Amino acid sequence: MNLKLVIAGPQGVGKSLISNFLAGQADKLVGDSTPTAGVRILEFETKVRGVPDMLNVELWDSSGDHK
């Protein structure tokens, strides 16, 4: 099963921290990060309660900068 997810919002609100946490690249929802330039795509597999198959996730972490 496939899922594509876009994380969007204003600059500096923690989109990258949430994306890293969901992708298993961070242990906590705290820390310093550099601003995302453009879009960063994270791909990972996860198991969701109530769904018998593994879920293939493509998570798009977008920049909050209007440039």
C-alpha positions, 0 to 999 in steps of 0.5 A, spaced: 500 500 500 502 506 498 501 513 501 504 520 499 504 525 504 506 533 503 508 537 509 506 544 508 506 550 512 509 557 514 517 558 515 520 556 522 514 552 525 517 545 525 515 541 518 522 538 518 522 536 525 515 532 524 518 529 517 524 527 520 520 524 526 515 520 522 520 517 517 524 515 523 530 519 523 529 523 529 528 520 536 525 527 539 521 532 536 526 537 539 532 540 536 535 545 531 535 544 523 537 548 517 531 551 513 529 546 507 531 549 500 525 547 495 522 540 497 526 534 501 523 527 499 523 522 504 521 515 503 520 509 508 516 503 510 511 503 516 506 498 519 499 502 521 495 499 526 489 495 523 492 495 516 495 488 514 500 490 509 506 494 510 505 502 508 510 505 503 510 512 505 513 518 500 513 524 505 514 531 501 517 536 506 516 543 503 520 549 504 516 555 508 520 560 504 516 564 499 522 564 494 
